[in-house]
Amino acid sequence: MAIKYYKLFDIMQRRDLSKTQISESVGISSATMAKLSAHKPVNMEIINRLCEYLEVQPGEILEFVSDEEGA
């Protein structure tokens, strides 16, 4: 089971936002941005900040993918 953040990066691309811009605007470290890029777990506070900044719901930036789907 895993949470995937590809939707976040799709939104960033459509809005022409770089990882650096998001990191600075949201107040997250480059290490946290690397975790998101690698689809690794992050604190819910990070998800909250991203949603607030991008004005989206959590389901618009992440997706749960079961082991069977990801295989």
MOJOHU-V485757 format. One record per residue. N is the residue number from 1. RES is the residue in one letter. SS is DSSP state (helix for helix, strand for strand, loop for the rest). PHI is phi in radians with two decimals (none if undefined). OMEGA is omega as a letter, one per 20 degrees, with the letter a starting at -180 (999 if undefined). Layout:
n=N res=RES ss=SS phi=PHI omega=OMEGA
n=N res=RES ss=SS phi=PHI omega=OMEGA
This chain:
n=1 res=M ss=loop phi=none omega=a
n=2 res=A ss=strand phi=-2.74 omega=r
n=3 res=I ss=strand phi=-1.67 omega=r
n=4 res=K ss=strand phi=-1.95 omega=a
n=5 res=Y ss=loop phi=-1.94 omega=a
n=6 res=Y ss=helix phi=-1.06 omega=r
n=7 res=K ss=helix phi=-1.13 omega=r
n=8 res=L ss=helix phi=-1.03 omega=a
n=9 res=F ss=helix phi=-1.25 omega=r
n=10 res=D ss=helix phi=-1.12 omega=r
n=11 res=I ss=helix phi=-1.09 omega=r
n=12 res=M ss=helix phi=-1.03 omega=a
n=13 res=Q ss=helix phi=-1.14 omega=r
n=14 res=R ss=helix phi=-1.10 omega=a
n=15 res=R ss=loop phi=-1.63 omega=r
n=16 res=D ss=loop phi=0.99 omega=r
n=17 res=L ss=loop phi=-1.92 omega=r
n=18 res=S ss=loop phi=-1.53 omega=r
n=19 res=K ss=helix phi=-1.07 omega=r
n=20 res=T ss=helix phi=-1.12 omega=r
n=21 res=Q ss=helix phi=-1.03 omega=r
n=22 res=I ss=helix phi=-1.10 omega=a
n=23 res=S ss=helix phi=-0.97 omega=a
n=24 res=E ss=helix phi=-1.22 omega=a
n=25 res=S ss=helix phi=-1.22 omega=a
n=26 res=V ss=helix phi=-1.57 omega=a
n=27 res=G ss=loop phi=1.43 omega=r
n=28 res=I ss=loop phi=-2.08 omega=a
n=29 res=S ss=loop phi=-1.36 omega=r
n=30 res=S ss=helix phi=-1.15 omega=r
n=31 res=A ss=helix phi=-1.14 omega=r
n=32 res=T ss=helix phi=-1.18 omega=r
n=33 res=M ss=helix phi=-1.10 omega=r
n=34 res=A ss=helix phi=-1.13 omega=r
n=35 res=K ss=helix phi=-1.08 omega=r
n=36 res=L ss=helix phi=-1.06 omega=a
n=37 res=S ss=helix phi=-1.08 omega=a
n=38 res=A ss=loop phi=-1.61 omega=a
n=39 res=H ss=loop phi=1.02 omega=r
n=40 res=K ss=loop phi=-1.71 omega=a
n=41 res=P ss=loop phi=-1.09 omega=r
n=42 res=V ss=loop phi=-2.29 omega=r
n=43 res=N ss=loop phi=-1.11 omega=r
n=44 res=M ss=helix phi=-1.08 omega=r
n=45 res=E ss=helix phi=-1.08 omega=r
n=46 res=I ss=helix phi=-1.14 omega=r
n=47 res=I ss=helix phi=-1.06 omega=r
n=48 res=N ss=helix phi=-1.03 omega=a
n=49 res=R ss=helix phi=-1.11 omega=r
n=50 res=L ss=helix phi=-1.10 omega=r
n=51 res=C ss=helix phi=-1.09 omega=r
n=52 res=E ss=helix phi=-1.12 omega=a
n=53 res=Y ss=helix phi=-1.13 omega=a
n=54 res=L ss=helix phi=-1.48 omega=a
n=55 res=E ss=loop phi=1.00 omega=r
n=56 res=V ss=loop phi=-2.35 omega=r
n=57 res=Q ss=loop phi=-1.61 omega=a
n=58 res=P ss=helix phi=-0.91 omega=a
n=59 res=G ss=helix phi=-1.13 omega=r
n=60 res=E ss=helix phi=-1.50 omega=r
n=61 res=I ss=loop phi=-2.10 omega=r
n=62 res=L ss=loop phi=-2.51 omega=r
n=63 res=E ss=strand phi=-2.57 omega=r
n=64 res=F ss=strand phi=-1.47 omega=r
n=65 res=V ss=strand phi=-2.18 omega=r
n=66 res=S ss=loop phi=-1.26 omega=r
n=67 res=D ss=helix phi=-0.99 omega=a
n=68 res=E ss=helix phi=-1.14 omega=a
n=69 res=E ss=helix phi=-1.23 omega=a
n=70 res=G ss=helix phi=-1.33 omega=a
n=71 res=A ss=loop phi=-1.35 omega=999
